[in-house]
């Protein structure tokens, strides 16, 4: 446990930030799963519509440095390729 007031405050802040980051990461995973589900159904138009919405979620989470920008680009690229392959 932290001994100083400053260290205790930083521990509280770190826990609060970690909780927020977990929530954002969950939102990212949900957005990706929605696209994968639409791809699985085989409806290209619906998959493209869901993908368009998910792109902004992926980009915003990458901007907040929850995931690396290259990881975000990789996710988007793979989803786009899967939609194109339908």
C-alpha positions in Angstrom: 0.0 0.0 0.0 1.1 3.5 -0.7 2.6 5.4 2.2 2.3 9.1 1.2 -0.8 11.1 0.5 0.4 11.7 -3.0 1.0 8.0 -3.7 -2.5 7.1 -2.3 -4.1 9.6 -4.6 -2.1 8.3 -7.6 -3.3 4.8 -6.7 -6.9 6.0 -6.7 -6.5 7.8 -10.0 -4.8 4.8 -11.6 -7.7 2.5 -10.5 -10.3 4.9 -11.8 -8.4 5.3 -15.1 -8.0 1.5 -15.5 -11.8 1.0 -15.0 -12.5 3.6 -17.7 -10.0 1.9 -20.1 -11.5 -1.5 -19.5 -14.9 0.0 -20.4 -13.5 1.5 -23.6 -11.8 -1.8 -24.5 -15.1 -3.6 -24.0 -16.8 -1.2 -26.4 -14.1 -1.9 -29.0 -14.5 -5.6 -28.7 -18.3 -5.3 -29.0 -18.0 -3.2 -32.1 -15.7 -5.8 -33.7 -18.1 -8.6 -32.7 -21.0 -6.8 -34.3 -19.2 -6.6 -37.6 -18.1 -10.3 -37.4 -21.7 -11.3 -36.7 -22.9 -9.4 -39.7 -20.3 -11.0 -41.9 -21.3 -14.4 -40.6 -24.9 -13.8 -41.7 -23.6 -13.2 -45.2 -25.4 -9.9 -45.9 -22.8 -7.7 -47.5 -24.9 -4.5 -47.3 -25.7 -4.9 -43.6 -22.1 -5.8 -42.8 -20.8 -2.7 -44.6 -23.3 -0.5 -42.6 -22.2 -2.0 -39.3 -18.5 -1.7 -40.3 -19.0 2.0 -41.1 -20.2 2.6 -37.6 -17.5 0.4 -36.0 -14.7 2.3 -37.8 -15.4 5.4 -35.9 -15.4 3.5 -32.6 -12.1 1.8 -33.4 -10.5 5.1 -34.5 -11.7 7.0 -31.4 -10.3 4.3 -29.1 -7.0 4.3 -30.9 -6.9 8.1 -30.5 -7.3 7.6 -26.8 -4.3 5.2 -26.9 -6.3 2.3 -25.5 -5.0 0.3 -28.4 -2.1 1.2 -30.7 -3.0 3.0 -34.0 -1.5 0.1 -36.0 -3.6 -2.4 -34.2 -6.7 -0.4 -35.0 -5.6 -0.2 -38.6 -5.1 -4.0 -38.6 -8.5 -4.6 -37.2 -10.2 -2.4 -39.8 -8.2 -3.9 -42.6 -9.1 -7.5 -41.7 -12.8 -6.6 -41.2 -12.8 -4.8 -44.6 -11.2 -7.8 -46.3 -13.7 -10.2 -44.7 -16.6 -8.0 -46.0 -15.1 -7.8 -49.4 -14.8 -11.6 -49.5 -18.5 -12.1 -49.0 
